[in-house]
Amino acid sequence: MGNRFRVLFVLDHRLMHYRAPLFERLSNWHDVVVVHRGPALGGEWSFKQKVVPYRKAGPFDLVGASVASGVDVLVVMQNLRLIQYWFLPFMFWRRYALVFWGIGVSSAGGLAKKKSLLSRIRGFCSSFADGIGFYSSYPLDFYPRRAIEKAVVVGNSVESPTAENTADHPKDSILFIGTLDARKGLPLLLRAFARYQKTLPASSDVRLLRIVGDGAVRGELEALAEDLKISSSVRFEGAVTDAERKKAFFASAAVTVSPLQAGLSVAESFSFGVPYVTHRNPISGGEYLSIKDGENGFLFETEDELLAVLQRVGGNAEERIRLGNNAYDFYCQNLQMSQYAERFDKLLRESYERFKS
């Protein structure tokens, strides 16, 4: 892989378990340190963690320690709240390459549709960095040519150690997996599922809704299932982290549905040959762009459209096998963690060479 660099990552959040496999793979090629607000992520890792204080200054987060000395490449998450790092592109005397990494546009209410003052500021500052890593190609139209020339679409993925195409396995359920919070739109799924049950052909075995995860709105969802008279068909499984248990849930799922938010569960679902369904404009970092409507999943806008999708996959085994095979093929070609790490290594090396020249 060439020269080994000293690489420092500065996160805008605590180190989450799904990020660790990327840093672990990069540690095969580089000396990696990850700075975050803590607590430290448990486990034995080849990379190092550095937990430092972050303090608020109005809308901004200030990292309370000098962290960039003695490194070859500094990678900072492309979040404008980390204001102190947005001055670094103009410090031409620095002794390390600077890389911004992230979604690339505002995503609080779905990916931004047009340029704003903030996006212009982000694009201008980024164009003076040595490299930019985007989750998807979506942001490219928001950036000046000078920035695009330095950009690598690294993607965003999750380690799936038990990946297997289960598209042709017996299916008995619709699956949601993730944290139970209000922004996910789970009441919409419950209402659509209640209608689905009333219209399902007698020949279909897909008669359960499994909700895997826990969170603030679980009690509300359980009460809604009671009100809709579907509680006997809705299984609240709680939070599950064991890889084999998660695989079993995916293997028995005709489809994964997250109504209003779509993140890394898209890649995880595809890794088991399970198509994915979400809103046409969900809250997302761009992961939902992997969904090709009608090919490896579906994008909907209304509850009626969601119901039609559930009926389509729940009542037609051939259709869900086709969708599932396409989902698994897309995962193999684009979303494996090894591919993600290789693209990121490319970003680091190109950025360092640009800095040195």
C-alpha positions as CSV (number, residue, x, y, z in Angstrom):
1,M,0.0,0.0,0.0
2,G,3.0,2.3,0.0
3,N,4.2,4.7,2.7
4,R,2.8,4.5,6.2
5,F,1.3,7.8,7.5
6,R,0.5,9.1,10.9
7,V,-3.2,9.9,10.6
8,L,-5.3,11.8,13.1
9,F,-9.1,11.8,12.9
10,V,-11.1,14.4,14.7
11,L,-14.8,13.4,15.1
12,D,-17.8,15.6,15.8
13,H,-19.3,13.0,18.1
14,R,-18.2,10.1,20.3
15,L,-16.7,7.2,18.6
16,M,-19.5,4.9,17.6
17,H,-19.1,1.1,17.2
18,Y,-19.9,1.2,13.5
19,R,-17.0,3.6,12.8
20,A,-14.4,1.4,14.4
21,P,-14.0,-1.2,11.6
22,L,-13.0,1.6,9.2
23,F,-10.2,2.8,11.5
24,E,-9.2,-0.8,12.3
25,R,-8.7,-1.5,8.6
26,L,-6.9,1.8,8.0
27,S,-4.5,0.8,10.8
28,N,-3.2,-2.0,8.7
29,W,-1.6,0.7,6.5
30,H,-1.2,3.7,8.8
31,D,-0.8,4.7,12.4
32,V,-4.3,5.9,13.3
33,V,-5.4,8.0,16.3
34,V,-9.1,9.0,16.7
35,V,-9.9,12.1,18.7
36,H,-13.5,12.2,20.1
37,R,-15.5,13.5,23.1
38,G,-15.8,10.1,24.8
39,P,-16.5,7.9,26.5
40,A,-13.8,5.6,25.0
41,L,-15.1,2.7,22.9
42,G,-14.5,-0.6,24.6
43,G,-12.6,-3.5,22.9
44,E,-9.1,-4.1,21.7
45,W,-8.2,-2.1,18.6
46,S,-5.2,-1.5,16.5
47,F,-5.9,2.2,16.3
48,K,-5.6,4.5,19.3
49,Q,-8.3,6.7,20.9
50,K,-7.8,10.1,22.4
51,V,-10.7,11.3,24.5
52,V,-10.6,15.1,24.9
53,P,-13.0,17.8,26.3
54,Y,-15.3,19.5,23.8
55,R,-16.9,22.8,25.1
56,K,-19.7,24.8,23.7
57,A,-19.2,28.3,22.4
58,G,-22.6,29.4,21.1
59,P,-23.5,27.1,18.2
60,F,-19.9,25.9,17.9
61,D,-18.0,23.0,19.5
62,L,-14.4,23.7,20.5
63,V,-12.0,20.7,20.8
64,G,-10.2,21.5,24.1
65,A,-6.8,20.1,23.3
66,S,-4.0,20.7,20.7
67,V,-4.2,17.5,18.7
68,A,-2.4,18.0,15.3
69,S,1.2,18.0,16.2
70,G,3.4,15.2,14.8
71,V,1.0,13.9,12.2
72,D,1.1,13.6,8.4
73,V,-2.6,13.8,7.7
74,L,-5.3,15.4,9.8
75,V,-8.9,14.3,8.9
76,V,-11.7,16.4,10.4
77,M,-15.4,15.7,10.0
78,Q,-16.9,18.3,7.7
79,N,-19.1,19.9,10.3
80,L,-19.2,23.7,10.5
81,R,-19.7,23.5,14.3
82,L,-16.1,22.4,14.6
83,I,-15.2,26.1,13.8
84,Q,-11.6,26.0,14.8
85,Y,-10.7,23.6,12.0
86,W,-12.2,25.7,9.2
87,F,-9.4,28.2,9.5
88,L,-6.8,25.5,8.9
89,P,-7.1,25.5,5.1
90,F,-5.7,29.0,5.0
91,M,-2.7,28.2,7.3
92,F,-0.3,27.4,4.6
93,W,2.6,27.0,7.0
94,R,1.0,23.9,8.6
95,R,3.1,20.7,8.4
96,Y,0.4,18.2,7.7
97,A,-2.2,17.5,5.0
98,L,-5.7,18.6,5.9
99,V,-8.7,16.5,4.8
100,F,-12.4,17.2,5.4
101,W,-14.7,14.2,5.6
102,G,-18.5,14.0,5.7
103,I,-21.9,14.3,4.1
104,G,-20.9,17.5,2.2
105,V,-24.3,19.3,2.5
106,S,-26.8,20.0,5.2
107,S,-28.9,16.9,6.0
108,A,-30.9,17.8,9.1
109,G,-34.2,17.6,7.2
110,G,-33.1,15.5,4.2
111,L,-30.2,16.3,1.8
112,A,-30.1,20.0,0.8
113,K,-31.7,20.7,-2.6
114,K,-30.1,24.1,-3.4
115,K,-27.1,26.1,-2.5
116,S,-27.2,28.4,0.6
117,L,-24.9,30.9,2.1
118,L,-23.5,28.1,4.5
119,S,-23.0,25.7,1.6
120,R,-21.1,28.4,-0.3
121,I,-18.9,29.0,2.8
122,R,-18.3,25.3,3.2
123,G,-17.4,24.9,-0.5
124,F,-15.0,27.9,-0.5
125,C,-13.1,26.7,2.6
126,S,-13.0,23.1,1.5
127,S,-11.4,24.1,-1.8
128,F,-8.3,25.2,0.1
129,A,-8.0,21.8,2.0
130,D,-5.8,19.1,0.6
131,G,-8.6,16.6,0.2
132,I,-12.3,16.0,0.7
133,G,-14.0,12.7,1.4
134,F,-17.8,12.5,0.6
135,Y,-20.3,9.8,1.7
136,S,-21.8,10.0,-1.8
137,S,-21.6,11.9,-5.1
138,Y,-24.7,14.0,-4.3
139,P,-22.8,17.0,-2.9
140,L,-20.5,17.5,-5.9
141,D,-22.8,20.0,-7.6
142,F,-22.6,22.2,-4.5
143,Y,-18.8,22.7,-4.7
144,P,-16.6,24.8,-6.8
145,R,-14.3,23.0,-9.4
146,R,-11.2,23.6,-7.2
147,A,-12.8,21.5,-4.5
148,I,-14.2,18.8,-6.7
149,E,-10.7,18.2,-8.1
150,K,-9.6,17.2,-4.6
151,A,-12.7,15.1,-3.8
152,V,-13.0,11.3,-3.4
153,V,-16.4,9.7,-3.0
154,V,-15.3,7.3,-0.2
155,G,-18.9,6.2,0.6
156,N,-20.2,5.1,3.9
157,S,-20.7,1.6,5.1
158,V,-20.8,-0.8,8.0
159,E,-19.0,-4.0,8.8
160,S,-21.2,-7.0,8.2
161,P,-19.2,-10.0,9.3
162,T,-21.9,-12.6,8.7
163,A,-23.0,-11.2,5.2
164,E,-24.8,-13.7,3.1
165,N,-27.4,-13.5,0.4
166,T,-30.6,-14.7,2.0
167,A,-33.0,-13.5,-0.7
168,D,-34.4,-17.0,-1.3
169,H,-34.7,-18.0,2.3
170,P,-38.3,-18.5,3.8
171,K,-39.6,-15.0,4.8
172,D,-42.1,-14.3,7.5
173,S,-41.7,-10.7,8.4
174,I,-41.2,-7.0,7.6
175,L,-38.2,-5.6,9.5
176,F,-37.2,-2.3,11.1
177,I,-33.8,-2.2,12.8
178,G,-32.3,0.8,14.5
179,T,-32.8,3.3,17.4
180,L,-36.5,4.0,18.2
181,D,-36.8,7.8,18.0
182,A,-39.4,10.2,16.6
183,R,-37.6,11.2,13.5
184,K,-37.7,7.7,12.0
185,G,-41.5,7.9,11.4
186,L,-42.3,4.5,12.9
187,P,-46.1,5.3,13.5
188,L,-46.4,5.5,9.7
189,L,-45.0,2.0,9.4
190,L,-47.4,0.7,12.1
191,R,-50.4,2.2,10.4
192,A,-49.4,0.9,7.0
193,F,-48.7,-2.6,8.4
194,A,-52.2,-2.6,10.0
195,R,-53.7,-2.0,6.6
196,Y,-51.4,-4.5,5.0
197,Q,-52.6,-7.3,7.3
198,K,-56.2,-6.7,6.2
199,T,-55.3,-7.1,2.5
200,L,-52.7,-9.8,2.5
201,P,-53.4,-12.9,0.4
202,A,-53.9,-16.0,2.5
203,S,-51.0,-17.7,0.7
204,S,-48.4,-15.2,2.1
205,D,-46.3,-16.2,5.1
206,V,-45.1,-12.6,5.6
207,R,-47.4,-11.7,8.5
208,L,-45.1,-10.2,11.2
209,L,-43.5,-6.9,11.8
210,R,-40.3,-7.1,13.8
211,I,-38.9,-4.0,15.4
212,V,-35.3,-4.5,16.4
213,G,-34.0,-1.7,18.6
214,D,-34.8,0.4,21.6
215,G,-35.3,4.1,22.3
216,A,-37.4,6.9,23.6
217,V,-40.6,6.2,21.7
218,R,-40.8,2.5,22.3
219,G,-43.7,2.9,24.8
220,E,-45.6,5.1,22.4
221,L,-45.2,2.5,19.6
222,E,-46.3,-0.4,21.8
223,A,-49.4,1.6,22.7
224,L,-50.1,2.4,19.1
225,A,-49.8,-1.2,18.1
226,E,-52.5,-2.0,20.8
227,D,-54.8,0.8,19.5
228,L,-54.4,-0.6,15.9
229,K,-55.1,-4.1,17.2
230,I,-51.9,-5.5,15.7
231,S,-49.9,-6.1,18.9
232,S,-50.0,-9.9,18.4
233,S,-48.3,-9.5,15.1
234,V,-45.7,-6.8,16.1
235,R,-42.6,-8.1,17.8
236,F,-40.6,-5.6,19.8
237,E,-37.2,-7.4,20.0
238,G,-35.2,-4.7,21.8
239,A,-31.7,-3.7,21.0
240,V,-29.6,-6.5,19.4
241,T,-25.9,-6.3,18.8
242,D,-25.0,-10.0,18.4
243,A,-24.1,-10.6,14.7
244,E,-25.8,-14.0,14.4
245,R,-29.0,-12.8,16.0
246,K,-29.2,-9.8,13.6
247,K,-28.5,-12.1,10.7
248,A,-31.4,-14.3,11.7
249,F,-33.7,-11.3,11.7
250,F,-32.6,-10.2,8.2
251,A,-32.7,-13.8,6.9
252,S,-36.4,-14.0,7.7
253,A,-37.3,-10.5,6.5
254,A,-39.0,-9.9,3.2
255,V,-37.9,-6.2,3.3
256,T,-36.4,-3.7,5.7
257,V,-38.4,-0.5,6.2
258,S,-37.3,2.8,7.9
259,P,-40.0,5.3,6.9
260,L,-38.4,8.7,7.3
261,Q,-34.7,8.1,8.0
262,A,-32.2,5.9,6.1
263,G,-28.6,5.5,7.3
264,L,-26.1,2.6,7.5
265,S,-28.9,0.0,7.9
266,V,-29.2,0.3,4.1
267,A,-25.8,-1.3,3.6
268,E,-26.4,-3.8,6.4
269,S,-29.8,-4.9,4.9
270,F,-28.2,-5.2,1.4
271,S,-25.4,-7.4,2.8
272,F,-28.1,-10.0,3.5
273,G,-29.9,-9.7,0.3
274,V,-32.9,-7.8,1.8
275,P,-34.4,-4.9,-0.1
276,Y,-34.8,-1.6,1.7
277,V,-37.7,0.9,1.8
278,T,-37.7,4.5,2.9
279,H,-39.1,7.9,2.0
280,R,-38.1,9.5,-1.3
281,N,-36.5,12.4,0.7
282,P,-35.4,10.8,4.0
283,I,-33.1,12.2,6.7
284,S,-29.9,10.6,5.5
285,G,-26.2,11.2,4.9
286,G,-26.8,9.9,1.4
287,E,-26.9,6.2,2.2
288,Y,-30.4,6.0,0.7
289,L,-28.9,6.9,-2.7
290,S,-27.8,3.2,-2.9
291,I,-31.5,2.4,-3.3
292,K,-32.6,2.0,-6.9
293,D,-36.3,2.4,-6.8
294,G,-38.0,-0.9,-8.0
295,E,-34.6,-2.6,-8.4
296,N,-33.2,-3.2,-4.9
297,G,-35.7,-1.4,-2.8
298,F,-38.4,1.3,-3.0
299,L,-38.8,5.0,-2.3
300,F,-42.3,6.2,-1.3
301,E,-44.0,9.5,-0.5
302,T,-47.4,8.6,1.0
303,E,-48.8,6.0,3.3
304,D,-50.8,4.5,0.4
305,E,-47.5,4.1,-1.5
306,L,-45.9,2.4,1.4
307,L,-48.8,0.1,1.7
308,A,-48.5,-0.8,-2.0
309,V,-44.8,-1.6,-1.5
310,L,-45.6,-3.9,1.5
311,Q,-48.2,-5.7,-0.5
312,R,-45.9,-6.1,-3.5
313,V,-43.1,-7.7,-1.5
314,G,-45.2,-9.5,1.1
315,G,-47.4,-11.2,-1.5
316,N,-44.9,-12.0,-4.3
317,A,-42.0,-14.3,-3.5
318,E,-40.5,-14.0,-6.9
319,E,-40.5,-10.2,-6.7
320,R,-38.7,-10.1,-3.3
321,I,-36.1,-12.7,-4.5
322,R,-35.4,-10.5,-7.5
323,L,-35.1,-7.4,-5.4
324,G,-33.0,-9.2,-2.8
325,N,-30.5,-10.6,-5.3
326,N,-30.1,-7.1,-6.7
327,A,-29.5,-5.7,-3.2
328,Y,-26.8,-8.2,-2.5
329,D,-25.1,-7.6,-5.8
330,F,-25.1,-3.9,-5.1
331,Y,-23.5,-4.6,-1.7
332,C,-20.8,-6.8,-3.2
333,Q,-19.9,-4.3,-5.9
334,N,-20.0,-1.1,-3.8
335,L,-20.6,-1.3,-0.1
336,Q,-18.2,-3.8,1.5
337,M,-16.1,-2.4,4.3
338,S,-12.9,-3.5,2.5
339,Q,-13.9,-1.3,-0.5
340,Y,-14.7,1.6,1.9
341,A,-11.3,1.4,3.5
342,E,-9.5,1.2,0.2
343,R,-11.2,4.3,-1.1
344,F,-10.4,6.1,2.1
345,D,-6.7,5.1,1.8
346,K,-6.8,6.5,-1.7
347,L,-8.1,9.8,-0.3
348,L,-5.3,9.9,2.4
349,R,-2.5,9.2,-0.1
350,E,-3.7,11.6,-2.8
351,S,-4.2,14.4,-0.2
352,Y,-0.8,13.9,1.2
353,E,0.8,14.0,-2.2
354,R,-1.1,17.1,-3.0
355,F,0.1,18.7,0.2
356,K,3.7,17.8,-0.4
357,S,3.7,19.1,-3.9
